[in-house]
Amino acid sequence: MINSPIDEIKNKLDIVEVIGSYIKLKKTGANYRALCPFHSEKTPSFFVSPARQIWHCFGCSLGGDIFGFVKQIEGVEFGDALRILAQRAGVQLKPTRPELITERQRLYRICELSCQFFEKQLKESKTGKTVQQYLLKRGITKESQDFWRLGYAPGAWRSLSDFLISKGYKKQEIQRVGLSISDEKGNFYDRFRGRIMFPIFSLSSQPIAFSGRIFEDSGKKAEKPKIIAKYINSPNTLLYDKGKILFALDKNKVDIRKQDNCILVEGAIDVILSHQAGIKNIVATMGTALTSYQLDILKRYSQKLTLAFDMDMAGDTATKRGIDLAQEKGFEIKIAILPKEKDPALVIVEDKENWKNILENAKLILDFYFENTFSKFDKETPEGKREISNALIPVIKRIPNKIIQSHWVQKLANELKTREDDVLEELEKVKIEKPEQEKSVLEQPKKTRKDLLEERLIFLVLKNQKLVLSLGKQDFDLFSKKINEILFFIKDIGLDFDKLKEKLSPDCFKFLNVISLKTEIEQKQEDYEKEFEKCLNEIKTLEIKQELKEISERIKEAEQKKEPEKVKLLTEKFNNLTEKLKIN
């Protein structure tokens, strides 16, 4: 029987399909595994159990159900995760009472209404129709305009703001989501005016920000007489952080995984035209430098990047910094060489087959660096050798794989007609500033030795149920409340998980499920009985040591208060426990 929208959503959605739409899962036995998206790791410790409909990372200890995963990956509260998954499952949620709607939910609604407003202006206003024709001339079809939800922001100072205020939203909220500006005099006006609007979406395809391209026919009327920026983007808000979002990742992440390669471009139009031409494993940085966070997100889908930027690699330090970060994170990077003074959009409009050829012939980043550097300096002169080594040695230093690094060291030595040892010596001198590591989404409290032993005890019982029968009443007093409860019911009713779910508290059952998943992953045959006894004895030892520590404190206190009888009794107790510790 389905009692709530939560149960209905869980019944309609499969956890493997939901998580698999965000990260690359690999089947392993009855379960699936992946590199954890919430902390840096080289060996997969993130597991998904279709039978239990749970996920858990044995590296950082994060875990839960589909709602917990969406909360973490999207960085949202439970209510937003519920709404995202309800939409995915086709479940109708009851309208929330206005007073219960969170600030974040109201900002999401403002963004969605604004997106609808811009779309309507593009389709129905007189200038909007002119914009549509302009987009068609740029090669963006009507179908693409609809698919990407393109719009138009009228040239008037407050058209969007007035519309949102009429829907019950406050000036401060509109400003908080980055859609309006107030000047020093208190004047309040729209941020985007006379612009073609490109919505920027979250991973769950919700509009959270916008990029606006000036439209010449109306821009002059809308802006003050000054130098007008061709593009303006939403500022960082509660919903949007430009260093964490990549344009089109929500729509193209499946293609990136399928192709096992992500093409990186600078602008939204580059993405739209490439997608239209059938190359869909593509995202845009929207003109900003690649960040460590964005690279960590991309790594969920592929560790191969093809950069197709209209740039001078040597001069663009922001781009170079992004490439350095990607290199240090172990990405395989290629550079798609674009014709001079042409961006991907122009290449695609002229000949989409040429775009495909450019991508197919992309060069490995090190090949590109070598060719680019050797074309600028004379490798036969001492000065040229110095400049070449200064440019290439830091690049080689960043290669995390020592075998691949050795290959490029050898190549550089051969090209410069010098010894490999000389190159290696110079390599040692180079100090590379390590990128700041992203922290886990949620810092987990560190487990004590007792926590780890108790977990192992449950693990062993799940491997061999008979072990629980060896526990006496006094043993149960050693365990924490959660472990005590789990072991008590296993001893009473066995390993019938349906019955255990009825008896155990939700937290205890969740914990038991995770340990049960661990028993499936760890298949080594051990002497479980011997290990169980060892674990139990160590828990007893820890308890005695803790008690000795407490008695020691009480002895000090009694001595300070000059209570000799109490000191004597406590000392006897301390000595007895010490003897017990020796026996144990």
RAMOUR-V89372 format. One record per residue. N is the residue number from 0. RES is the residue in three letters. PHI is phi in whole degrees, 0 to 359 (999 if undefined). NEAR is the number of other C-alpha atoms within 10 Angstrom. D_FIRST is the distance of its C-alpha to the first C-alpha in Angstrom with 2 decimals. Layout:
n=(N:N)
res=(RES:RES)
phi=(PHI:PHI)
near=(NEAR:NEAR)
d_first=(D_FIRST:D_FIRST)
//
This chain:
n=(0:1:2:3:4:5:6:7:8:9:10:11:12:13:14:15:16:17:18:19:20:21:22:23:24:25:26:27:28:29:30:31:32:33:34:35:36:37:38:39:40:41:42:43:44:45:46:47:48:49:50:51:52:53:54:55:56:57:58:59:60:61:62:63:64:65:66:67:68:69:70:71:72:73:74:75:76:77:78:79:80:81:82:83:84:85:86:87:88:89:90:91:92:93:94:95:96:97:98:99:100:101:102:103:104:105:106:107:108:109:110:111:112:113:114:115:116:117:118:119:120:121:122:123:124:125:126:127:128:129:130:131:132:133:134:135:136:137:138:139:140:141:142:143:144:145:146:147:148:149:150:151:152:153:154:155:156:157:158:159:160:161:162:163:164:165:166:167:168:169:170:171:172:173:174:175:176:177:178:179:180:181:182:183:184:185:186:187:188:189:190:191:192:193:194:195:196:197:198:199:200:201:202:203:204:205:206:207:208:209:210:211:212:213:214:215:216:217:218:219:220:221:222:223:224:225:226:227:228:229:230:231:232:233:234:235:236:237:238:239:240:241:242:243:244:245:246:247:248:249:250:251:252:253:254:255:256:257:258:259:260:261:262:263:264:265:266:267:268:269:270:271:272:273:274:275:276:277:278:279:280:281:282:283:284:285:286:287:288:289:290:291:292:293:294:295:296:297:298:299:300:301:302:303:304:305:306:307:308:309:310:311:312:313:314:315:316:317:318:319:320:321:322:323:324:325:326:327:328:329:330:331:332:333:334:335:336:337:338:339:340:341:342:343:344:345:346:347:348:349:350:351:352:353:354:355:356:357:358:359:360:361:362:363:364:365:366:367:368:369:370:371:372:373:374:375:376:377:378:379:380:381:382:383:384:385:386:387:388:389:390:391:392:393:394:395:396:397:398:399:400:401:402:403:404:405:406:407:408:409:410:411:412:413:414:415:416:417:418:419:420:421:422:423:424:425:426:427:428:429:430:431:432:433:434:435:436:437:438:439:440:441:442:443:444:445:446:447:448:449:450:451:452:453:454:455:456:457:458:459:460:461:462:463:464:465:466:467:468:469:470:471:472:473:474:475:476:477:478:479:480:481:482:483:484:485:486:487:488:489:490:491:492:493:494:495:496:497:498:499:500:501:502:503:504:505:506:507:508:509:510:511:512:513:514:515:516:517:518:519:520:521:522:523:524:525:526:527:528:529:530:531:532:533:534:535:536:537:538:539:540:541:542:543:544:545:546:547:548:549:550:551:552:553:554:555:556:557:558:559:560:561:562:563:564:565:566:567:568:569:570:571:572:573:574:575:576:577:578:579:580:581:582:583)
res=(MET:ILE:ASN:SER:PRO:ILE:ASP:GLU:ILE:LYS:ASN:LYS:LEU:ASP:ILE:VAL:GLU:VAL:ILE:GLY:SER:TYR:ILE:LYS:LEU:LYS:LYS:THR:GLY:ALA:ASN:TYR:ARG:ALA:LEU:CYS:PRO:PHE:HIS:SER:GLU:LYS:THR:PRO:SER:PHE:PHE:VAL:SER:PRO:ALA:ARG:GLN:ILE:TRP:HIS:CYS:PHE:GLY:CYS:SER:LEU:GLY:GLY:ASP:ILE:PHE:GLY:PHE:VAL:LYS:GLN:ILE:GLU:GLY:VAL:GLU:PHE:GLY:ASP:ALA:LEU:ARG:ILE:LEU:ALA:GLN:ARG:ALA:GLY:VAL:GLN:LEU:LYS:PRO:THR:ARG:PRO:GLU:LEU:ILE:THR:GLU:ARG:GLN:ARG:LEU:TYR:ARG:ILE:CYS:GLU:LEU:SER:CYS:GLN:PHE:PHE:GLU:LYS:GLN:LEU:LYS:GLU:SER:LYS:THR:GLY:LYS:THR:VAL:GLN:GLN:TYR:LEU:LEU:LYS:ARG:GLY:ILE:THR:LYS:GLU:SER:GLN:ASP:PHE:TRP:ARG:LEU:GLY:TYR:ALA:PRO:GLY:ALA:TRP:ARG:SER:LEU:SER:ASP:PHE:LEU:ILE:SER:LYS:GLY:TYR:LYS:LYS:GLN:GLU:ILE:GLN:ARG:VAL:GLY:LEU:SER:ILE:SER:ASP:GLU:LYS:GLY:ASN:PHE:TYR:ASP:ARG:PHE:ARG:GLY:ARG:ILE:MET:PHE:PRO:ILE:PHE:SER:LEU:SER:SER:GLN:PRO:ILE:ALA:PHE:SER:GLY:ARG:ILE:PHE:GLU:ASP:SER:GLY:LYS:LYS:ALA:GLU:LYS:PRO:LYS:ILE:ILE:ALA:LYS:TYR:ILE:ASN:SER:PRO:ASN:THR:LEU:LEU:TYR:ASP:LYS:GLY:LYS:ILE:LEU:PHE:ALA:LEU:ASP:LYS:ASN:LYS:VAL:ASP:ILE:ARG:LYS:GLN:ASP:ASN:CYS:ILE:LEU:VAL:GLU:GLY:ALA:ILE:ASP:VAL:ILE:LEU:SER:HIS:GLN:ALA:GLY:ILE:LYS:ASN:ILE:VAL:ALA:THR:MET:GLY:THR:ALA:LEU:THR:SER:TYR:GLN:LEU:ASP:ILE:LEU:LYS:ARG:TYR:SER:GLN:LYS:LEU:THR:LEU:ALA:PHE:ASP:MET:ASP:MET:ALA:GLY:ASP:THR:ALA:THR:LYS:ARG:GLY:ILE:ASP:LEU:ALA:GLN:GLU:LYS:GLY:PHE:GLU:ILE:LYS:ILE:ALA:ILE:LEU:PRO:LYS:GLU:LYS:ASP:PRO:ALA:LEU:VAL:ILE:VAL:GLU:ASP:LYS:GLU:ASN:TRP:LYS:ASN:ILE:LEU:GLU:ASN:ALA:LYS:LEU:ILE:LEU:ASP:PHE:TYR:PHE:GLU:ASN:THR:PHE:SER:LYS:PHE:ASP:LYS:GLU:THR:PRO:GLU:GLY:LYS:ARG:GLU:ILE:SER:ASN:ALA:LEU:ILE:PRO:VAL:ILE:LYS:ARG:ILE:PRO:ASN:LYS:ILE:ILE:GLN:SER:HIS:TRP:VAL:GLN:LYS:LEU:ALA:ASN:GLU:LEU:LYS:THR:ARG:GLU:ASP:ASP:VAL:LEU:GLU:GLU:LEU:GLU:LYS:VAL:LYS:ILE:GLU:LYS:PRO:GLU:GLN:GLU:LYS:SER:VAL:LEU:GLU:GLN:PRO:LYS:LYS:THR:ARG:LYS:ASP:LEU:LEU:GLU:GLU:ARG:LEU:ILE:PHE:LEU:VAL:LEU:LYS:ASN:GLN:LYS:LEU:VAL:LEU:SER:LEU:GLY:LYS:GLN:ASP:PHE:ASP:LEU:PHE:SER:LYS:LYS:ILE:ASN:GLU:ILE:LEU:PHE:PHE:ILE:LYS:ASP:ILE:GLY:LEU:ASP:PHE:ASP:LYS:LEU:LYS:GLU:LYS:LEU:SER:PRO:ASP:CYS:PHE:LYS:PHE:LEU:ASN:VAL:ILE:SER:LEU:LYS:THR:GLU:ILE:GLU:GLN:LYS:GLN:GLU:ASP:TYR:GLU:LYS:GLU:PHE:GLU:LYS:CYS:LEU:ASN:GLU:ILE:LYS:THR:LEU:GLU:ILE:LYS:GLN:GLU:LEU:LYS:GLU:ILE:SER:GLU:ARG:ILE:LYS:GLU:ALA:GLU:GLN:LYS:LYS:GLU:PRO:GLU:LYS:VAL:LYS:LEU:LEU:THR:GLU:LYS:PHE:ASN:ASN:LEU:THR:GLU:LYS:LEU:LYS:ILE:ASN)
phi=(999:266:258:210:303:297:297:297:297:298:287:270:250:261:299:294:292:294:292:295:279:253:225:276:260:236:291:219:67:275:243:232:225:196:289:295:282:253:204:283:204:257:252:300:232:262:234:237:251:294:294:268:57:228:229:202:254:278:267:250:73:285:182:154:256:297:292:297:294:296:303:290:289:267:67:237:277:301:301:289:298:300:293:299:285:296:297:293:273:73:260:275:270:291:302:277:298:311:289:263:286:285:301:299:297:295:292:301:293:299:297:295:297:295:299:297:298:296:299:295:297:294:274:244:279:298:292:303:295:293:297:302:295:299:296:297:295:285:100:272:290:298:297:292:301:288:299:270:55:291:213:221:263:303:283:296:292:222:297:292:301:297:296:292:297:294:268:98:262:269:305:298:292:296:288:297:268:84:261:218:226:239:269:297:273:90:291:239:209:291:291:256:219:64:226:281:255:247:292:251:251:285:300:264:66:261:296:232:195:217:240:242:260:300:250:306:298:242:299:294:284:277:259:289:293:198:292:261:291:297:236:230:242:302:284:296:224:300:266:234:231:299:278:241:247:239:298:83:297:299:271:250:297:294:294:299:294:298:278:50:194:241:270:251:234:269:239:298:294:302:295:300:290:294:301:297:277:98:261:252:274:218:221:238:274:57:80:258:288:297:251:301:296:299:295:296:293:299:296:295:254:195:253:242:237:241:268:235:261:276:204:260:305:287:267:270:291:295:295:300:296:296:294:301:299:298:296:292:274:87:289:271:247:235:245:272:278:271:302:302:61:232:262:305:301:293:299:294:298:289:192:294:292:295:300:296:295:300:292:295:260:301:261:302:305:291:299:298:300:298:298:297:288:292:285:264:232:272:288:272:258:301:297:297:301:297:296:296:294:298:280:264:297:298:294:294:301:283:290:288:277:293:292:294:300:298:301:284:298:298:296:295:299:296:295:270:55:225:279:299:300:294:295:297:296:293:299:295:287:284:254:258:285:286:291:293:284:289:281:302:306:223:289:266:296:290:277:281:300:295:305:294:293:294:300:294:298:296:305:293:294:292:282:216:301:298:299:295:289:280:279:267:301:295:292:298:291:284:270:293:304:297:292:303:297:296:294:300:285:295:294:280:240:82:258:275:294:294:290:297:298:290:274:281:291:307:295:293:291:299:298:298:300:295:294:296:297:297:295:285:285:269:255:294:275:237:276:297:295:294:293:300:297:296:298:297:296:292:296:300:299:298:295:297:298:295:294:300:297:293:297:302:295:291:296:302:296:294:295:295:274:57:242:300:297:295:298:297:297:294:293:299:298:298:294:298:293:296:296:297:295:295:293:292)
near=(5:10:7:10:15:15:11:16:22:19:11:14:17:16:22:18:11:16:17:19:17:24:23:21:22:15:11:12:9:12:19:19:22:20:22:24:21:20:18:17:13:8:10:16:16:23:26:28:20:15:11:15:16:22:27:24:22:16:16:21:17:21:20:17:17:22:23:18:21:23:17:18:18:15:13:17:16:14:14:19:22:21:16:19:21:20:14:14:16:12:15:11:13:7:7:8:7:8:6:8:12:13:11:16:17:16:21:20:16:21:26:16:17:24:26:15:18:23:23:16:19:25:18:10:13:10:20:23:15:15:23:21:15:13:18:14:11:14:19:18:17:13:10:17:18:12:10:16:18:23:27:30:30:25:21:17:19:17:16:24:22:14:14:20:13:10:11:8:17:13:18:13:17:22:18:17:23:25:23:21:17:14:8:6:6:8:8:17:21:22:20:32:27:25:27:26:26:25:27:29:22:20:20:19:13:17:23:25:28:24:20:23:21:24:23:12:14:18:18:16:14:17:17:9:8:7:7:12:9:11:17:16:21:21:15:14:15:13:19:20:14:21:15:16:24:27:25:25:25:19:20:19:24:19:17:25:22:13:15:15:20:26:24:23:25:23:21:23:21:23:25:24:24:25:18:17:16:10:20:22:24:28:29:24:22:20:14:15:19:25:20:19:16:18:21:20:19:25:22:20:24:21:20:20:25:22:23:23:24:17:16:11:15:12:9:11:12:14:20:16:15:18:22:20:20:25:19:18:19:16:20:16:21:21:24:24:17:18:12:9:8:12:19:25:21:18:20:19:18:12:11:20:12:13:21:16:11:19:19:11:12:18:18:15:20:17:13:16:18:18:11:14:19:18:11:11:15:16:19:11:10:11:11:17:19:14:16:22:19:14:16:19:20:17:22:20:24:22:22:14:11:12:10:11:16:16:11:21:22:16:14:21:17:12:13:20:12:13:13:16:12:11:17:16:10:15:19:10:11:13:10:12:7:10:13:9:11:12:11:14:14:12:11:10:8:9:10:9:11:17:15:11:18:21:15:17:24:24:22:23:20:20:17:13:15:14:18:20:12:11:14:9:8:8:14:15:10:17:19:12:11:16:19:16:17:20:19:16:15:20:17:12:12:16:14:9:15:8:13:19:15:10:15:18:13:11:10:18:19:18:18:23:20:22:20:16:22:16:16:14:16:9:9:8:7:10:9:16:15:9:14:22:14:14:20:19:14:16:21:18:17:16:16:19:15:12:14:19:13:12:18:16:11:16:21:12:14:17:13:9:10:11:12:12:11:15:20:13:11:18:16:12:13:20:12:11:17:15:10:12:16:8:8:11)
d_first=(0.00:3.82:6.25:9.47:11.84:12.30:8.91:9.40:12.93:12.39:10.40:13.29:16.13:17.77:19.71:22.75:23.07:22.75:25.22:27.34:28.00:29.72:31.47:32.87:30.79:32.37:30.61:31.69:30.35:26.56:26.53:28.22:30.90:32.95:35.53:33.86:33.91:34.22:37.43:40.43:40.49:42.20:40.11:36.36:34.35:31.15:28.35:24.94:22.58:20.24:18.75:17.95:17.56:20.30:23.94:26.88:30.62:32.70:35.67:34.73:31.65:29.40:25.82:22.15:19.22:19.58:19.94:22.65:24.43:24.65:25.85:28.58:29.68:29.82:31.10:28.77:26.77:22.98:22.82:24.79:22.78:19.58:21.58:23.03:19.79:18.14:21.27:21.07:17.50:18.34:15.87:17.52:17.86:18.97:22.74:23.86:26.43:29.85:30.79:27.80:28.64:30.31:33.74:32.44:29.98:32.92:35.13:32.64:32.62:36.42:36.66:34.39:36.36:39.60:38.65:37.98:41.28:43.26:41.78:42.76:46.23:46.73:45.84:47.38:50.24:53.76:54.09:50.60:51.76:54.73:52.43:50.44:53.75:54.69:51.44:52.09:55.59:54.15:52.19:48.73:47.38:45.50:42.35:42.72:43.35:40.02:38.12:39.46:39.15:42.85:44.35:47.52:48.41:51.11:54.45:54.28:54.08:50.90:49.09:45.76:46.04:46.81:43.82:41.43:43.08:42.58:38.81:38.90:39.48:42.31:45.34:44.50:41.00:42.57:45.13:42.59:40.85:44.32:44.80:47.70:50.79:52.96:56.61:59.03:59.98:56.41:56.14:52.61:52.07:49.79:49.95:49.63:52.18:53.61:51.47:49.33:45.91:43.86:40.42:39.44:35.74:33.54:31.88:28.81:31.25:31.50:35.11:36.47:40.24:42.97:46.17:48.81:51.76:54.77:55.55:59.32:59.64:58.02:58.08:61.66:60.92:57.90:59.40:62.36:65.40:64.76:63.66:60.20:57.64:56.45:52.91:51.25:47.82:45.45:46.29:43.93:41.30:38.17:36.28:39.01:41.22:43.61:44.01:40.32:39.57:40.89:41.04:38.83:37.06:33.69:34.63:36.72:35.11:33.70:37.24:38.79:36.70:37.44:41.15:41.22:43.55:43.42:46.22:47.18:49.07:50.13:49.04:46.24:48.49:49.17:45.45:44.86:47.83:47.03:43.43:44.96:47.37:44.59:44.87:41.48:41.37:43.09:42.73:45.22:46.40:47.55:51.01:50.12:50.79:48.09:46.55:45.33:41.83:41.75:43.02:40.32:37.68:39.53:39.73:35.97:36.64:40.21:43.29:45.66:47.08:49.50:51.26:52.71:54.32:57.44:59.33:62.31:60.77:63.68:63.74:60.08:59.44:55.91:54.88:56.73:54.88:51.51:52.76:54.01:50.60:48.93:51.61:51.09:47.34:48.19:47.49:49.50:51.17:53.02:55.07:55.18:58.76:58.89:62.11:64.20:63.16:60.13:56.47:53.66:53.10:56.74:56.77:53.74:55.22:58.52:57.16:53.57:54.83:57.01:53.97:52.36:55.68:55.98:52.56:53.31:56.64:55.33:57.30:56.12:56.64:59.39:61.23:61.09:62.40:65.17:66.34:66.16:68.05:70.70:71.44:72.39:74.61:77.46:76.45:80.14:81.17:80.47:79.12:76.80:75.56:74.84:72.86:70.85:70.00:69.11:66.64:65.07:65.05:62.41:60.20:60.66:60.05:56.52:55.45:53.12:53.68:57.10:57.80:57.32:59.28:62.09:62.25:62.93:65.40:67.33:67.24:68.55:71.29:72.39:72.49:74.50:76.67:76.05:74.79:71.06:71.93:73.26:70.01:68.01:70.32:69.67:65.92:66.07:67.72:64.92:62.45:59.10:57.17:53.62:50.87:48.84:45.66:42.34:40.63:37.11:34.61:33.88:36.46:34.92:36.70:38.85:37.80:40.30:41.72:39.74:36.43:37.29:38.35:35.20:33.06:35.30:34.98:31.17:31.77:34.26:32.04:29.31:32.16:33.53:31.40:34.55:36.01:33.85:35.61:38.89:37.88:39.62:38.78:41.33:39.67:36.39:38.48:39.44:36.03:34.26:31.42:28.68:30.39:31.17:27.55:26.44:29.44:29.10:25.59:26.55:29.61:27.65:24.71:25.76:24.02:20.64:18.55:15.22:17.16:19.03:16.06:15.31:19.04:20.29:20.34:18.65:22.20:23.17:20.23:20.90:24.55:23.94:21.98:25.01:27.50:25.64:25.96:29.61:30.20:29.30:31.66:34.52:35.60:39.07:40.03:41.42:42.73:39.53:41.10:44.13:42.21:39.89:43.02:44.57:41.56:41.46:45.21:45.11:42.45:44.78:47.69:45.96:45.17:48.83:50.11:47.98:49.30:52.86:52.50:51.44:54.28:56.74:55.84:56.29:59.67:60.87:59.81:61.62:64.73:64.86:64.65:67.32:65.36:67.01:65.28:61.82:62.93:64.14:60.91:58.76:61.13:60.87:57.08:57.34:59.72:57.57:54.53:56.77:57.82:54.21:53.50:56.37:55.04:51.50)
//
